[in-house]
Amino acid sequence: MENKTAPECERAGELMMKYMDGELTEREILKLREHLEVCPACKEDFITYDFIHEELSQGAGLISPPDGFVKAVMTKVSALPSPKKIAAAAFDTKLRTLWAVISALFGVAFLLVWYKDPILSYMSGISWLSGYVGAIIPAVDRLYGAAASFFSNISAFAMTALDFISAYKYVFFAGFCVLCGVQFFISRRRAAAGKARDKA
């Protein structure tokens, strides 16, 4: 008996599947026969596959799906979300995660800015952290100065904006009323178009 290698057995397995589907050429049939003559394991597999194939092909007409099976499957398929909805949901999840990370970073920065002295003194009391705290104190001081400057600028801008709005409050009120009217008109047009589409 020849000693056949695993790749030849894998190729024989592929040929067996093609044989069951009736897709083998004459040359491939000869190759499969030659291999089965020298490989008892593949020959046993072929006999098993052939038996299962014969049994299934004889009983193919005996089994039929229950009434309403196709309709139930198609209902479930149509209920699946569209790829656009799946992509939108994935984008929403990523956006929520991004906002959560930004919020957490902002919260940590806020705590470090407003409670920097107690936090840094507590951390410098821990022996293995004291070296790191000494290294980050200048960075925290710079961050604190930048945050104070930023909040001072924001405060000045807010005061200027409030002064501007109070000086022109009637103009802003009229503009706000016009925007509300335009939005109302747009929503009525969309509702009318939706009703017309539903009737069609």
C-alpha positions in Angstrom: 0.0 0.0 0.0 1.3 3.5 -0.9 1.7 6.1 1.8 -0.4 9.0 0.7 0.1 12.5 2.1 -2.6 14.7 3.8 -2.8 17.1 0.8 -3.8 14.2 -1.5 -6.5 13.2 1.0 -7.8 16.8 1.1 -7.9 16.9 -2.7 -9.8 13.6 -2.7 -12.3 15.0 -0.2 -12.9 17.9 -2.6 -13.4 15.5 -5.5 -15.8 13.4 -3.4 -18.0 16.5 -2.9 -17.9 17.3 -6.6 -18.8 13.6 -7.3 -21.9 13.9 -5.0 -22.9 17.0 -7.0 -22.3 15.3 -10.3 -19.6 17.7 -11.4 -16.6 15.5 -11.9 -14.8 15.2 -15.2 -13.6 11.8 -16.5 -10.0 12.6 -15.5 -11.1 13.6 -12.0 -13.1 10.4 -11.6 -10.0 8.4 -12.5 -7.9 10.4 -9.9 -10.5 9.8 -7.2 -10.6 6.1 -8.0 -6.8 5.8 -7.9 -6.7 7.5 -4.5 -9.6 5.4 -3.0 -7.8 2.2 -4.1 -4.8 3.0 -1.9 -6.3 5.0 1.0 -8.7 3.1 3.2 -9.7 6.1 5.3 -10.8 8.1 2.2 -12.6 5.0 0.8 -14.5 4.7 4.1 -15.4 8.4 3.9 -16.6 8.0 0.3 -18.8 5.0 1.2 -20.4 7.0 4.1 -20.9 10.1 2.0 -22.4 8.0 -0.9 -24.8 6.2 1.5 -26.0 9.6 3.0 -26.3 11.1 -0.4 -28.5 8.1 -1.6 -30.7 8.2 1.5 -31.3 11.9 1.2 -32.0 11.9 -2.5 -34.5 9.0 -2.0 -36.4 10.8 0.8 -36.3 14.3 -0.7 -40.0 14.3 -1.7 -41.1 12.8 1.6 -40.4 15.8 3.8 -42.2 19.1 3.2 -42.3 22.2 5.2 -45.4 22.9 7.4 -48.2 25.2 6.2 -47.2 28.9 6.5 -43.5 28.2 6.9 -42.5 30.3 3.9 -44.7 33.1 4.9 -43.3 33.0 8.5 -39.7 33.1 7.2 -40.4 35.9 4.8 -42.1 37.9 7.6 -39.0 37.5 9.8 -36.7 38.5 6.9 -38.8 41.6 6.1 -38.7 42.6 9.8 -34.9 42.7 9.8 -33.4 46.2 9.9 -32.0 47.6 6.6 -28.3 48.0 6.2 -28.8 51.8 6.4 -30.5 51.4 9.8 -27.7 49.1 11.1 -25.1 51.6 9.9 -27.0 54.5 11.5 -27.2 52.6 14.8 -23.5 51.8 14.7 -22.7 55.5 14.0 -25.0 56.5 16.9 -23.2 54.1 19.2 -19.8 55.5 18.2 -21.1 59.1 18.7 -22.4 58.3 22.1 -19.1 56.6 23.1 -17.2 59.7 21.8 -19.4 62.0 23.8 -19.0 59.8 26.9 -15.2 59.9 26.6 -15.2 63.7 26.0 -17.4 64.1 29.0 -15.2 62.0 31.2 -12.1 63.8 30.1 -13.8 67.2 30.7 -14.9 66.0 34.2 -11.4 64.9 35.1 -9.9 68.2 33.8 -12.6 70.1 35.8 -11.7 68.2 39.0 -8.0 68.8 38.4 -8.5 72.5 37.8 -10.8 73.3 40.6 -9.5 70.8 43.2 -5.9 70.7 42.1 -4.3 71.6 45.5 -6.1 68.9 47.6 -5.7 66.3 44.9 -2.0 66.9 44.3 -1.2 67.1 48.0 -3.0 63.8 48.6 -1.2 62.2 45.6 2.2 63.5 46.7 1.7 61.8 50.1 1.7 58.4 48.4 5.3 57.2 48.1 5.2 55.6 44.7 3.2 58.5 43.2 5.2 61.4 44.6 7.8 61.4 41.8 5.1 61.5 39.2 3.2 64.3 41.0 6.4 66.4 41.1 6.7 65.9 37.4 3.1 66.8 36.5 2.7 69.9 38.8 4.1 72.3 36.2 1.8 70.9 33.6 -1.2 71.1 35.9 -0.3 74.7 36.7 -0.1 75.6 33.0 -3.4 73.8 32.5 -4.9 75.7 35.4 -3.7 79.0 33.9 -5.1 78.1 30.4 -8.4 77.1 31.9 -8.7 80.3 34.0 -7.9 82.3 30.9 -10.4 80.4 28.8 -13.2 80.8 31.4 -12.3 84.5 31.7 -12.6 85.0 28.0 -15.8 83.0 27.8 -17.2 85.1 30.7 -16.3 88.3 28.9 -17.8 87.0 25.6 -21.0 86.0 27.4 -21.3 89.5 29.0 -20.7 91.2 25.6 -23.3 88.9 24.0 -25.8 89.6 26.8 -25.3 93.4 26.4 -25.8 93.0 22.6 -28.9 90.9 23.0 -30.4 93.3 25.6 -29.7 96.3 23.3 -31.4 94.6 20.3 -33.9 92.4 22.1 -36.8 93.5 19.9 -34.9 92.7 16.7 -34.0 89.2 18.1 -37.6 88.7 19.2 -38.9 89.5 15.7 -36.3 87.3 14.1 -37.2 84.4 16.5 -40.9 84.8 15.6 -40.1 84.8 11.9 -38.0 81.6 12.3 -40.8 79.9 14.2 -43.3 80.8 11.5 -41.0 79.5 8.8 -40.5 76.2 10.7 -44.3 75.9 11.2 -44.8 76.4 7.4 -42.1 73.8 6.6 -43.6 71.2 9.0 -47.1 71.7 7.5 -45.8 71.2 4.0 -44.0 68.0 5.0 -47.1 66.7 6.7 -49.2 67.5 3.6 -46.6 65.7 1.4 -46.6 62.7 3.7 -50.5 62.5 3.6 -50.4 62.7 -0.2 -47.8 60.0 -0.4 -49.8 57.7 1.9 -52.9 58.2 -0.3 -51.0 57.3 -3.5 
